[in-house]
Amino acid sequence: MVTDTKRVVGLTGGIATGKSTVAAMFQRLGAAIVDADVLARKVLEPGSPELEAIVSLCGSEILQKDNSLDRKKLRERIVRNDELRHAVNAITHPRIIELEAEAIADSVHPLVIVDAALMIESGSHVRFRELVLVYAPESMQIERVMKRDGLARSEAEAFLKTQMDIEEKRKYATYIIENTGTIEETAEQVVRLHEVLST
C-alpha cells in the first residue's frame, strides 16, 4: 500500500524464522513498525469483549488470577485443535486489523512496516502492495523453536502446523529475507531492502 505521504509494507514469516529480529533491524534503520502481536495483547486485555468471547469458548481456566489471559494455556489448547484456533482468530483478527489501520494512519514516518505472523493466513496481506517474508526452512524452524521454547520435536512440529507452511508463504512474497546464516548476513539483506523501500 502506498499513500500520498508514506509507503506501507507487510512483514511476515513463520515460527522461529526471525521475523521480530528483522523488524527490529528495520526499526533501527528508521522505519516505523506496527507490531500485530503488541496489538493482540491490547485486544485481549482484561475486560475486553474479545477476551470475554474467548473465555466463553475455552473456559475460565485460560485466565490467570488477575483475570489476564494465560497465553501459554491458550496456546496449548489451540495447537492441536484447528476448529478452536480458527474460532479464536476469528474473534481477534478483525479488531487487530482495525488497530493496525489506526496506527498506520497515525504514523508520520515515510516507511511503515506492519509486522504480523498470520498475515497471509488471515487474508490481511491483500491490503499491501508489497510483502516481505522472513524465511528459514522448516527443519531450521523446528530446531530453533525446540531450543527457544524447550519443546520436544513432536511439540515443535505440531506448533509449526498452526501456521501455513513456510514454502507456501514464499509464493506470496514480493521480497524475501533469507534468515539462514549469520546475524550480519541477515542485517546486510535488511539494509539493502530498506534502501529499496525508502526510494
Buried (B, 14 or more C-beta within 10 A) or exposed (E): BEEEEBBBBBBBBBBBBBBBBBBBBBBEBEBBBBBBBBBBEEBBEEEBEBBEBBBEBBEEEBBEEEEBBBEEBBBEBBBEBEEBBEBBBEBBBBBBBEBBBEBBEEBEBBBBBBBBBBBBBBEBBEBBEBBBBBBBBBEBBBBBBBEEBEBEEEBBBEBBEBBBEBEEBEEBBEBBBBBEEEEEEBBEBBEEBBEEBEE
